């Protein structure tokens, strides 16, 4: 009888530990309620905190649609920063929105996750704008993280814009697009007939970048990404441009002045997931940065059929390569 009871007890504990995790909630992070979605196979799995891009562009529906395979092996945490996604819906005017505050919020959320899942370290991933936050967290708090994944990693925004502009010029010239070449020249000259502020100039250039497939490389990827945006009831009617416009106007100075090349050392393993055809964040800048970076291990993982969004354009490979590096 005692043996039977022990077996039942052990089985019950094991079953409890293996219970899948699916949580959608607002967490108080430094006085601001922010949306956090947590999905995974069990509380025993490794924790991966994902920091979305934009600023103000939630990745949550895309993670559900393209990257659900991650949640079979790790606890995937999709955090929507203040002024973004469901956090923006809950509070469309957060009291404090800055890069430094978001970094503080990321640190606070990390402590929450470590305690909740009894982990000494968690894994960290930052995508595009989120890679500014992610790399800063990895530099400042290496004891919190097992490794850092920089997805479409930003290094120096203004230099990246210049390199992108030269690439667009070559593409426009090749296609005989004289109007695009003239537009780019006017942007360089800060001709106010084209754009008056740095943000406006960035958008004008981005339109041409997208025209020549420097952001999303494959046309079929655009179709799938659009499906992801509208696939879920809680995001189907979300005001994507409203959230983005709110955040970018408040964070544009933080974005355009971002220069991470001064971070010379990261004391944890770092992996940079980079699309070969990403001219939003030119690959040459990533290569240059990684070659100069000191870290216990560092690696660029190339995606040969992707632009700026390898986690969507080559989702199967992305998921596989991520899981290979999470222990």
C-alpha positions as MATLAB code, in Angstrom:
seq = 'XXXXXXXXXXXXXXXXXXXXXXXXXXXXXXXXXXXXXXXXXXXXXXXXXXXXXXXXXXXXXXXXXXXXXXXXXXXXXXXXXXXXXXXXXXXXXXXXXXXXXXXXXXXXXXXXXXXXXXXXXXXXXXXXXXXXXXXXXXXXXXXXXXXXXXXXXXXXXXXXXXXXXXXXXXXXXXXXXXXXXXXXXXXXXXXXXXXXXXXXXXXXXXXXXXXXXXXXXXXXXXXXXXXXXXXXXXXXXXXXXXXXXXXXXXXXXXXXXXXXXXXXXXXXXXXXXXXXXXXXXXXXXXXXXXXXXXXXXXXXXXXXXXXXXXXXXXXXXXXXXXXXXXX';
ca = [
       0.000    0.000    0.000;
       2.792    2.425    0.861;
       4.492    1.725   -2.486;
       1.272    2.443   -4.366;
       0.828    5.755   -2.540;
       4.420    6.770   -3.306;
       4.017    5.936   -6.973;
       0.791    7.946   -7.102;
       2.464   10.884   -5.384;
       5.465   10.861   -7.738;
       3.203   10.582  -10.771;
       1.066   13.466   -9.559;
       4.074   15.733   -9.021;
       5.484   14.790  -12.405;
       2.152   15.503  -14.111;
       1.926   18.856  -12.373;
       5.413   19.865  -13.511;
       4.677   18.825  -17.079;
       1.486   20.896  -17.349;
       1.680   23.192  -20.398;
       1.848   26.928  -19.767;
      -0.486   29.391  -21.465;
      -0.825   32.744  -19.729;
      -2.036   36.099  -21.014;
      -1.937   38.826  -18.406;
      -0.994   42.367  -17.494;
       1.966   42.601  -15.147;
       2.840   45.666  -13.104;
       6.307   46.592  -14.316;
       7.764   49.650  -12.612;
       4.317   51.075  -11.985;
       2.939   50.471  -15.487;
       0.680   47.529  -16.370;
       2.155   45.813  -19.429;
       0.921   42.849  -21.439;
       2.947   39.648  -21.193;
       2.060   36.404  -22.974;
       3.780   33.264  -21.716;
       3.578   29.939  -23.582;
       5.564   26.757  -23.060;
       5.604   22.991  -22.465;
       6.138   23.082  -18.701;
       7.615   25.113  -15.857;
      10.813   23.045  -16.127;
      11.682   24.371  -19.587;
      14.161   27.152  -20.324;
      12.708   30.674  -20.426;
      13.159   32.890  -23.511;
      12.238   36.565  -23.185;
      11.467   38.071  -26.602;
      11.704   41.847  -27.078;
       9.756   43.111  -30.086;
      10.675   45.750  -32.626;
       9.145   48.959  -33.877;
       9.236   50.893  -31.666;
       5.577   50.256  -30.964;
       5.133   47.199  -33.196;
       4.053   44.104  -31.214;
       5.350   40.760  -32.432;
       2.903   38.611  -30.459;
       0.571   37.466  -33.280;
       3.571   36.800  -35.509;
       5.195   34.667  -32.807;
       1.978   32.677  -32.484;
       1.691   32.210  -36.249;
       5.302   31.597  -37.288;
       7.189   30.557  -34.177;
       4.863   28.304  -32.186;
       7.389   25.459  -32.524;
       9.561   27.294  -30.004;
       6.870   26.853  -27.368;
       7.113   23.069  -27.647;
      10.540   23.187  -26.002;
      10.930   26.562  -24.273;
       8.811   28.982  -22.299;
       8.387   31.834  -24.784;
       7.644   35.209  -23.193;
       6.202   37.838  -25.530;
       6.357   41.219  -23.798;
       4.558   44.239  -25.235;
       6.316   47.405  -24.149;
       4.494   50.494  -22.873;
       2.828   52.306  -25.743;
       2.564   49.118  -27.787;
       0.070   46.337  -28.460;
      -2.270   45.377  -25.647;
      -0.257   47.572  -23.287;
      -1.167   50.524  -25.530;
      -4.817   49.454  -25.648;
      -4.873   49.228  -21.852;
      -3.163   52.601  -21.434;
      -2.799   54.742  -24.583;
      -0.786   57.374  -22.732;
       1.834   55.787  -20.428;
       3.440   58.252  -18.051;
       7.040   57.455  -18.937;
       8.138   56.256  -22.364;
      11.842   56.296  -23.177;
      14.556   53.849  -24.161;
      16.086   53.994  -20.692;
      12.722   53.256  -19.092;
      12.101   50.298  -21.409;
      15.536   48.896  -20.496;
      14.615   49.256  -16.807;
      11.315   47.519  -17.521;
      13.111   44.682  -19.296;
      15.387   44.227  -16.286;
      12.395   44.213  -13.931;
      10.542   41.672  -16.068;
      13.635   39.472  -16.141;
      13.704   39.385  -12.332;
      10.007   38.503  -12.298;
      10.526   35.603  -14.720;
      13.573   34.259  -12.882;
      11.614   34.176   -9.643;
       8.404   32.818  -11.174;
      10.159   29.884  -12.851;
      12.982   29.468  -10.325;
      15.743   30.104  -12.871;
      19.236   31.443  -12.239;
      19.387   32.639  -15.836;
      17.000   33.027  -18.747;
      17.562   33.466  -22.490;
      17.102   36.842  -24.154;
      16.179   37.770  -27.734;
      15.823   41.248  -29.236;
      14.416   41.952  -32.701;
      15.238   45.156  -34.615;
      14.345   48.050  -32.246;
      14.187   45.392  -29.539;
      17.807   44.497  -30.281;
      18.873   47.907  -28.930;
      17.163   47.039  -25.651;
      18.371   43.436  -25.728;
      22.043   44.191  -26.288;
      22.002   46.837  -23.563;
      20.419   44.369  -21.122;
      22.955   41.678  -22.041;
      25.812   44.126  -21.485;
      24.531   45.540  -18.193;
      23.160   42.358  -16.598;
      25.133   39.347  -17.901;
      24.425   37.371  -14.729;
      20.729   37.309  -15.632;
      21.093   35.675  -19.035;
      22.339   32.370  -20.436;
      22.742   33.807  -23.942;
      21.584   36.683  -26.136;
      20.028   36.426  -29.604;
      20.251   39.603  -31.691;
      17.704   39.280  -34.508;
      18.296   41.876  -37.241;
      20.636   43.520  -34.751;
      20.956   47.289  -34.833;
      24.489   48.645  -34.407;
      24.533   52.277  -35.602;
      21.219   53.593  -36.930;
      22.395   56.674  -38.816;
      25.275   54.831  -40.456;
      22.864   52.060  -41.398;
      20.550   54.596  -43.040;
      23.462   55.919  -45.118;
      24.526   52.432  -46.235;
      20.910   51.572  -47.093;
      20.582   54.769  -49.122;
      23.603   53.868  -51.249;
      22.146   50.423  -51.913;
      18.775   51.898  -52.947;
      20.572   54.301  -55.307;
      22.273   51.386  -57.048;
      19.008   49.452  -57.308;
      17.132   52.496  -58.620;
      19.853   53.235  -61.181;
      19.848   49.598  -62.314;
      16.079   49.748  -62.866;
      16.219   53.143  -64.537;
      14.200   54.689  -61.700;
      15.396   58.268  -62.063;
      12.590   59.592  -59.852;
      13.808   57.454  -56.949;
      17.386   58.608  -57.467;
      16.249   62.258  -57.389;
      14.225   61.634  -54.241;
      17.236   60.134  -52.492;
      19.423   63.034  -53.535;
      16.869   65.473  -52.114;
      16.750   63.502  -48.864;
      20.542   63.800  -48.619;
      20.299   67.536  -49.226;
      17.527   67.811  -46.609;
      15.268   69.355  -49.228;
      12.100   70.262  -47.316;
       9.974   69.694  -50.418;
      10.569   65.963  -49.855;
      10.764   65.715  -46.057;
      11.095   68.205  -43.240;
      12.158   66.105  -40.270;
      14.465   63.134  -39.819;
      11.517   60.816  -39.199;
       9.796   61.945  -42.411;
      13.014   61.430  -44.371;
      13.390   57.969  -42.896;
       9.877   57.008  -44.039;
      10.487   58.361  -47.546;
      13.636   56.282  -47.813;
      11.879   53.263  -46.282;
       9.237   53.362  -49.024;
      11.971   52.994  -51.639;
      13.760   50.357  -49.578;
      10.572   48.275  -49.504;
       9.978   48.850  -53.228;
      13.267   47.105  -53.990;
      12.627   44.361  -51.437;
      15.226   45.503  -48.932;
      12.908   44.850  -46.002;
      10.827   41.754  -46.810;
      12.699   39.802  -49.453;
      10.010   37.448  -50.771;
       6.601   38.580  -51.995;
       4.981   35.438  -50.628;
       6.300   36.349  -47.179;
       4.292   39.572  -47.262;
       1.123   37.544  -47.808;
       1.858   35.259  -44.862;
       2.773   38.149  -42.580;
      -0.513   39.852  -43.417;
      -2.326   36.618  -42.500;
      -0.557   36.590  -39.131;
      -1.634   40.162  -38.407;
      -5.322   39.335  -38.867;
      -5.357   35.685  -37.726;
      -6.276   36.272  -34.068;
      -9.368   38.005  -32.632;
      -7.396   40.010  -30.049;
      -5.267   41.633  -32.786;
      -7.653   41.635  -35.735;
      -8.919   45.134  -34.949;
      -5.769   46.432  -33.305;
      -4.729   49.892  -34.501;
      -1.227   48.986  -35.661;
      -0.356   52.385  -37.081;
      -1.866   54.158  -34.064;
       0.395   52.311  -31.647;
       3.410   52.702  -33.895;
       2.797   56.411  -34.472;
       2.424   57.015  -30.733;
       5.670   55.217  -29.876;
       7.865   56.384  -32.737;
       7.097   60.049  -32.124;
       8.193   59.717  -28.498;
      11.122   57.397  -29.106;
      12.476   58.716  -32.403;
      15.415   60.492  -30.815;
      16.358   57.303  -28.922;
      16.095   55.365  -32.185;
      17.994   57.679  -34.521;
      20.832   58.342  -32.086;
      21.282   54.648  -31.263;
      24.924   53.610  -31.643;
      25.861   50.343  -29.969;
      29.341   50.084  -31.447;
      30.699   51.337  -28.128;
      29.655   48.026  -26.564;
      32.898   46.133  -27.085;
      32.289   43.156  -24.806;
      29.366   40.952  -23.830;
      30.118   38.391  -21.116;
      27.655   35.774  -22.343;
      27.328   33.845  -25.632;
      25.811   35.984  -28.398;
      24.119   34.880  -31.615;
      23.149   37.258  -34.403;
      20.353   36.042  -36.679;
      20.692   38.010  -39.905;
      18.875   38.039  -43.243;
      21.232   38.119  -46.206;
      18.972   40.622  -48.001;
      18.265   42.888  -45.052;
      18.995   46.404  -46.263;
      17.026   47.938  -43.411;
      19.867   46.800  -41.119;
      22.713   46.251  -43.642;
      24.467   42.893  -43.051;
      27.918   44.434  -43.532;
      27.459   46.426  -40.328;
      26.564   43.266  -38.393;
      29.648   41.463  -39.690;
      31.863   44.408  -38.833;
      30.426   44.646  -35.326;
      30.620   40.926  -34.544;
      34.231   40.706  -35.736;
      35.190   43.388  -33.219;
      33.065   42.067  -30.346;
      34.583   40.211  -27.417;
      32.348   37.448  -25.991;
      32.699   33.866  -24.649;
      31.286   32.796  -28.013;
      29.806   34.789  -30.867;
      28.213   33.696  -34.114;
      26.291   35.053  -37.071;
      23.526   32.749  -38.270;
      22.729   33.673  -41.879;
      19.305   33.382  -43.481;
      19.814   33.122  -47.217;
      16.205   33.818  -48.250;
      15.345   36.622  -45.840;
      15.374   40.361  -45.530;
      14.756   42.103  -42.230;
      12.414   39.447  -40.804;
      14.051   35.988  -40.858;
      11.844   34.802  -38.003;
       8.926   35.033  -40.458;
      10.501   34.587  -43.893;
      12.366   31.434  -42.859;
      10.392   30.497  -39.779;
      11.206   26.771  -39.796;
      14.940   27.395  -39.985;
      14.702   30.218  -37.463;
      12.918   28.042  -34.909;
      15.352   25.165  -35.414;
      18.445   27.371  -35.108;
      17.105   29.035  -31.962;
      16.359   25.734  -30.242;
      19.814   24.374  -31.123;
      21.327   27.093  -28.978;
      19.002   26.857  -25.979;
      20.003   24.181  -23.465;
];
